[in-house]
């Protein structure tokens, strides 16, 4: 009769361990899914804002008149705001070429043919960035179970212990 409580305890412990592992795997999968979802949202925002930049560039060119030789100042401000927004969306280390072309498009002093060529280059480079980011999103959602969760890595445990020791040392 004494073995029965031990068996029950063993089964309870096993169930608890399985539940903990399942919870950790679910946590990891949710994290990767969230990263991929955020990347897809970023892709949509970038696509929308690049479209705005190109549209405003054309609108600015068509708004040139005797009164406004450089184009309507309101449209120019909107173009500048859109360029700044896109600049803030991009990572300067990863998207250098796209940023350079983006700023060329925003130059009002450039002649129209040069700006049109820059706009086409902007669209082409944006397509490359969007494709690359889309593939990264797909890779994050695909085969998520093959990745080692950060909380299982040695460095994560070392950081956690260092933080715990630091907290204990402050008491």
C-alpha positions in Angstrom: 0.0 0.0 0.0 2.9 2.4 0.5 3.8 2.2 -3.2 0.5 3.7 -4.2 1.2 7.3 -3.0 4.6 7.1 -4.6 3.1 6.1 -7.9 0.5 8.8 -7.6 3.3 11.3 -6.8 5.4 10.1 -9.8 2.4 10.4 -12.2 1.6 13.9 -10.8 5.2 14.9 -11.3 5.3 13.5 -14.8 2.1 15.4 -15.7 3.5 18.6 -14.2 6.7 18.3 -16.2 4.8 17.6 -19.5 2.5 20.5 -18.8 5.6 22.8 -18.2 7.3 21.7 -21.4 4.1 22.2 -23.4 3.7 25.6 -21.9 7.2 26.6 -22.7 6.9 25.4 -26.3 3.6 27.2 -26.7 5.3 30.3 -25.3 8.1 30.0 -27.9 5.7 29.4 -30.8 3.6 32.4 -29.7 6.7 34.6 -29.6 7.8 33.6 -33.1 4.3 34.0 -34.4 4.2 37.5 -32.9 7.5 38.5 -34.5 6.3 37.3 -37.9 3.0 39.1 -37.5 4.8 42.3 -36.6 7.1 41.9 -39.6 4.1 41.5 -41.9 2.5 44.7 -40.4 5.7 46.5 -41.0 5.8 45.3 -44.6 2.3 46.7 -45.2 3.2 50.1 -43.6 6.3 50.4 -45.7 4.5 49.5 -48.9 1.8 52.0 -48.1 4.2 54.8 -47.3 6.4 54.2 -50.3 3.3 54.4 -52.4 2.5 57.8 -50.7 6.0 59.0 -51.4 5.8 58.2 -55.1 2.3 59.6 -55.4 3.2 62.8 -53.6 6.3 63.2 -55.8 4.2 63.1 -59.0 1.6 65.4 -57.4 4.3 67.9 -56.4 5.6 67.9 -60.0 2.1 68.5 -61.4 1.5 71.3 -58.9 4.3 73.5 -60.3 3.1 76.8 -61.6 4.1 80.4 -61.9 3.0 81.0 -58.3 4.8 77.9 -57.0 7.8 77.1 -59.3 8.9 74.3 -56.9 5.4 73.0 -56.5 2.7 73.4 -53.9 4.3 73.8 -50.5 1.6 71.8 -48.8 2.4 68.8 -51.1 6.1 69.4 -50.5 5.5 69.2 -46.7 3.4 66.0 -47.1 6.2 64.5 -49.2 8.8 65.4 -46.6 6.7 63.9 -43.8 6.2 60.7 -45.8 10.0 60.5 -46.5 10.7 61.0 -42.8 8.2 58.3 -41.8 9.7 55.8 -44.2 13.2 56.7 -43.0 12.0 55.9 -39.4 10.6 52.6 -40.6 13.9 51.5 -42.1 17.0 50.0 -40.4 19.9 52.2 -41.5 22.3 49.2 -41.3 20.2 46.9 -43.4 18.5 49.3 -45.9 21.3 51.8 -46.8 20.6 51.7 -50.6 16.9 52.2 -50.1 17.5 55.1 -47.8 19.9 56.8 -50.3 17.3 56.5 -53.1 14.5 57.6 -50.9 16.4 60.8 -50.1 17.2 61.4 -53.8 13.5 61.2 -54.6 12.8 63.8 -52.0 15.2 66.3 -53.5 13.1 69.1 -55.1 16.0 70.6 -56.9 16.5 67.6 -59.1 15.1 67.7 -62.7 12.0 65.6 -63.2 13.6 62.9 -65.4 16.2 62.3 -62.8 13.6 62.1 -60.0 11.4 59.7 -62.1 14.4 57.4 -62.5 15.0 57.7 -58.8 11.4 56.9 -58.1 11.6 53.8 -60.3 14.8 52.8 -58.5 13.0 53.4 -55.2 10.1 51.1 -56.2 12.5 48.4 -57.3 14.7 48.6 -54.2 11.5 48.6 -52.0 10.4 45.4 -53.8 13.7 43.8 -52.9 13.4 44.8 -49.2 9.7 43.7 -49.1 10.5 40.3 -50.7 13.4 39.7 -48.3 11.3 40.6 -45.2 8.4 38.5 -46.5 10.7 35.5 -46.8 12.0 36.1 -43.3 8.4 36.1 -42.0 7.7 32.8 -43.8 10.8 31.3 -42.4 9.8 32.4 -38.8 6.4 30.8 -39.1 7.7 27.7 -40.8 9.6 25.1 -38.8 9.3 27.0 -35.6 9.6 23.7 -33.7 13.1 23.2 -35.0 14.4 26.4 -33.3 15.8 26.4 -29.9 13.8 28.7 -27.6 15.8 31.5 -26.1 14.9 30.4 -22.6 16.6 27.1 -23.2 19.9 28.6 -24.2 22.9 28.7 -21.9 23.3 32.4 -22.2 19.7 33.0 -21.2 20.3 30.9 -18.0 23.5 32.7 -17.3 21.8 36.1 -17.7 18.9 34.9 -15.4 21.3 33.7 -12.7 23.4 36.9 -12.9 20.2 38.9 -12.5 19.0 36.8 -9.6 22.5 37.1 -7.9 22.4 40.8 -8.5 19.0 41.1 -6.9 20.1 38.9 -4.0 23.2 41.0 -3.5 21.1 44.2 -3.2 19.0 42.8 -0.3 
